[in-house]
């Protein structure tokens, strides 16, 4: 999934839902258009959510305590 797929589904869905007046036997193109529109919007939202989830600052710190053991600590700061 990506922004391109979401935009494509959104555009095709809106064209089918709002601009096409033809009909196929047993298929309501308006309903198909609205379904594609909703799927396109969901695709765009999921892409935006997953693309921004990985952003942030990750800090790794390694220290040695008094007994000579190494301690590794990870810290993640959201932007």
TORSE-760366 format. One record per atom (N, C-alpha, C): residue number from 0; x, y, z. Coordinates in Angstrom, 3 decimals, padded with zeros to 6 digits. Layout:
% TORSE-760366
pos,c1,c2,c3
NUM,X,Y,Z .
...
***
This chain:
% TORSE-760366
pos,c1,c2,c3
0,000.849,-001.176,000.000 .
0,000.000,000.000,000.000 .
0,000.887,001.228,000.000 .
1,000.339,002.293,-000.450 .
1,001.082,003.532,-000.440 .
1,000.170,004.682,-000.806 .
2,000.778,005.850,-000.833 .
2,-000.004,007.034,-001.168 .
2,-000.543,006.965,-002.592 .
3,000.232,006.416,-003.509 .
3,-000.201,006.320,-004.901 .
3,-001.413,005.415,-005.067 .
4,-001.386,004.255,-004.415 .
4,-002.522,003.335,-004.492 .
4,-003.763,003.948,-003.870 .
5,-003.607,004.590,-002.731 .
5,-004.746,005.231,-002.076 .
5,-005.352,006.334,-002.928 .
6,-004.500,007.158,-003.533 .
6,-004.996,008.239,-004.386 .
6,-005.676,007.674,-005.633 .
7,-005.124,006.603,-006.193 .
7,-005.719,005.984,-007.373 .
7,-007.100,005.419,-007.044 .
8,-007.201,004.670,-005.958 .
8,-008.497,004.113,-005.567 .
8,-009.508,005.203,-005.257 .
9,-009.058,006.261,-004.620 .
9,-009.940,007.384,-004.314 .
9,-010.451,008.038,-005.587 .
10,-009.557,008.285,-006.534 .
10,-009.951,008.929,-007.785 .
10,-010.900,008.047,-008.599 .
11,-010.568,006.775,-008.743 .
11,-011.437,005.862,-009.505 .
11,-012.785,005.716,-008.813 .
12,-012.769,005.621,-007.502 .
12,-014.014,005.496,-006.759 .
12,-014.913,006.704,-006.923 .
13,-014.337,007.894,-006.835 .
13,-015.152,009.105,-006.998 .
13,-015.658,009.254,-008.423 .
14,-014.859,008.861,-009.388 .
14,-015.330,008.911,-010.778 .
14,-016.500,007.954,-010.967 .
15,-016.382,006.741,-010.469 .
15,-017.475,005.784,-010.604 .
15,-018.716,006.229,-009.828 .
16,-018.517,006.790,-008.655 .
16,-019.647,007.168,-007.812 .
16,-020.369,008.409,-008.319 .
17,-019.636,009.355,-008.866 .
17,-020.243,010.645,-009.181 .
17,-020.386,010.936,-010.667 .
18,-019.567,010.342,-011.509 .
18,-019.557,010.758,-012.910 .
18,-020.071,009.710,-013.889 .
19,-020.148,008.465,-013.501 .
19,-020.554,007.419,-014.433 .
19,-022.044,007.139,-014.251 .
20,-022.782,007.181,-015.373 .
20,-024.218,006.922,-015.330 .
20,-024.571,005.585,-015.965 .
21,-023.605,004.849,-016.474 .
21,-023.867,003.551,-017.092 .
21,-024.140,002.510,-016.014 .
22,-024.689,001.397,-016.449 .
22,-024.919,000.307,-015.505 .
22,-024.592,-001.014,-016.175 .
23,-024.118,-001.932,-015.388 .
23,-023.858,-003.287,-015.838 .
23,-024.917,-004.183,-015.214 .
24,-025.192,-005.292,-015.846 .
24,-026.211,-006.187,-015.295 .
24,-025.739,-006.788,-013.973 .
25,-026.472,-006.517,-012.922 .
25,-026.142,-007.050,-011.609 .
25,-025.088,-006.286,-010.838 .
26,-024.559,-005.197,-011.383 .
26,-023.514,-004.426,-010.711 .
26,-023.950,-002.968,-010.634 .
27,-023.998,-002.453,-009.424 .
27,-024.311,-001.044,-009.226 .
27,-022.990,-000.268,-009.166 .
28,-022.667,000.443,-010.237 .
28,-021.371,001.135,-010.317 .
28,-021.250,002.249,-009.285 .
29,-022.367,002.832,-008.892 .
29,-022.311,003.880,-007.865 .
29,-021.856,003.288,-006.535 .
30,-022.398,002.134,-006.173 .
30,-021.982,001.483,-004.920 .
30,-020.527,001.030,-004.983 .
31,-020.124,000.493,-006.112 .
31,-018.727,000.096,-006.289 .
31,-017.818,001.311,-006.152 .
32,-018.238,002.429,-006.703 .
32,-017.456,003.664,-006.592 .
32,-017.302,004.132,-005.165 .
33,-018.394,004.092,-004.388 .
33,-018.303,004.514,-002.987 .
33,-017.445,003.549,-002.173 .
34,-017.530,002.268,-002.472 .
34,-016.679,001.301,-001.774 .
34,-015.205,001.564,-002.084 .
35,-014.878,001.799,-003.346 .
35,-013.488,002.114,-003.707 .
35,-013.028,003.416,-003.067 .
36,-013.931,004.380,-002.948 .
36,-013.591,005.649,-002.300 .
36,-013.224,005.428,-000.839 .
37,-014.024,004.645,-000.134 .
37,-013.746,004.370,001.279 .
37,-012.440,003.593,001.427 .
38,-012.218,002.618,000.559 .
38,-010.967,001.844,000.613 .
38,-009.767,002.749,000.322 .
39,-009.903,003.665,-000.626 .
39,-008.820,004.602,-000.923 .
39,-008.498,005.500,000.252 .
40,-009.539,005.989,000.938 .
40,-009.311,006.838,002.115 .
40,-008.629,006.037,003.222 .
41,-009.097,004.808,003.451 .
41,-008.455,003.967,004.460 .
41,-007.004,003.665,004.114 .
42,-006.734,003.442,002.855 .
42,-005.365,003.190,002.409 .
42,-004.473,004.409,002.670 .
43,-004.970,005.586,002.374 .
43,-004.206,006.811,002.635 .
43,-003.955,006.997,004.128 .
44,-004.979,006.756,004.947 .
44,-004.815,006.925,006.392 .
44,-003.848,005.902,006.977 .
45,-003.961,004.648,006.552 .
45,-003.048,003.627,007.058 .
45,-001.612,003.883,006.620 .
46,-001.439,004.366,005.398 .
46,-000.092,004.690,004.930 .
46,000.495,005.838,005.738 .
47,-000.303,006.861,005.994 .
47,000.182,007.995,006.784 .
47,000.526,007.556,008.205 .
48,-000.310,006.698,008.790 .
48,-000.062,006.232,010.157 .
48,001.208,005.394,010.236 .
49,001.360,004.450,009.328 .
49,002.532,003.582,009.387 .
49,003.808,004.305,008.966 .
50,003.720,005.286,008.099 .
50,004.915,006.034,007.694 .
50,005.423,006.913,008.831 .
51,004.513,007.450,009.631 .
51,004.919,008.338,010.723 .
51,005.237,007.592,012.002 .
52,004.886,006.319,012.068 .
52,005.144,005.544,013.276 .
52,006.632,005.342,013.511 .
53,007.405,005.261,012.460 .
53,008.829,005.008,012.590 .
53,009.664,006.246,012.863 .
54,009.022,007.389,012.882 .
54,009.791,008.618,013.112 .
54,010.069,008.807,014.596 .
55,011.188,009.360,014.881 .
55,011.561,009.611,016.261 .
55,013.067,009.540,016.409 .
56,013.510,009.800,017.612 .
56,014.934,009.759,017.921 .
56,015.177,008.574,018.844 .
57,016.110,007.737,018.454 .
57,016.451,006.567,019.264 .
57,017.869,006.753,019.774 .
58,018.006,006.654,021.096 .
58,019.301,006.823,021.737 .
58,019.665,005.528,022.460 .
59,020.854,005.038,022.203 .
59,021.355,003.842,022.884 .
59,022.574,004.238,023.703 .
60,022.554,003.869,024.973 .
60,023.648,004.233,025.863 .
60,024.179,002.971,026.530 .
61,025.496,002.801,026.501 .
61,026.135,001.658,027.149 .
61,027.003,002.178,028.288 .
62,026.747,001.639,029.477 .
62,027.526,002.052,030.653 .
62,028.065,000.801,031.350 .
63,029.064,001.016,032.187 .
63,029.644,-000.067,032.976 .
63,029.444,000.272,034.445 .
64,028.843,-000.682,035.178 .
64,028.619,-000.408,036.604 .
64,029.875,-000.712,037.406 .
65,029.785,-000.571,038.728 .
65,030.965,-000.714,039.588 .
65,031.506,-002.142,039.625 .
66,030.671,-003.127,039.246 .
66,031.128,-004.514,039.253 .
66,031.639,-004.958,037.889 .
67,031.718,-004.067,036.936 .
67,032.258,-004.376,035.627 .
67,031.242,-004.899,034.623 .
68,029.963,-004.892,034.968 .
68,028.928,-005.361,034.048 .
68,028.533,-004.231,033.102 .
69,028.265,-004.611,031.852 .
69,027.824,-003.638,030.865 .
69,026.296,-003.544,030.902 .
70,025.820,-002.311,030.910 .
70,024.378,-002.060,030.920 .
70,024.043,-001.258,029.668 .
71,023.116,-001.773,028.871 .
71,022.689,-001.100,027.644 .
71,021.263,-000.596,027.860 .
72,021.067,000.678,027.603 .
72,019.718,001.237,027.743 .
72,019.331,001.935,026.431 .
73,018.098,001.666,026.025 .
73,017.523,002.273,024.819 .
73,016.486,003.296,025.240 .
74,016.482,004.430,024.553 .
74,015.467,005.442,024.812 .
74,014.967,005.945,023.466 .
75,013.659,006.026,023.340 .
75,013.041,006.483,022.098 .
75,012.203,007.703,022.389 .
76,012.464,008.776,021.665 .
76,011.739,010.019,021.835 .
76,010.919,010.279,020.569 .
77,009.616,010.447,020.729 .
77,008.739,010.732,019.601 .
77,008.898,012.190,019.186 .
78,008.814,012.413,017.893 .
78,008.897,013.780,017.369 .
78,007.500,014.298,017.155 .
***
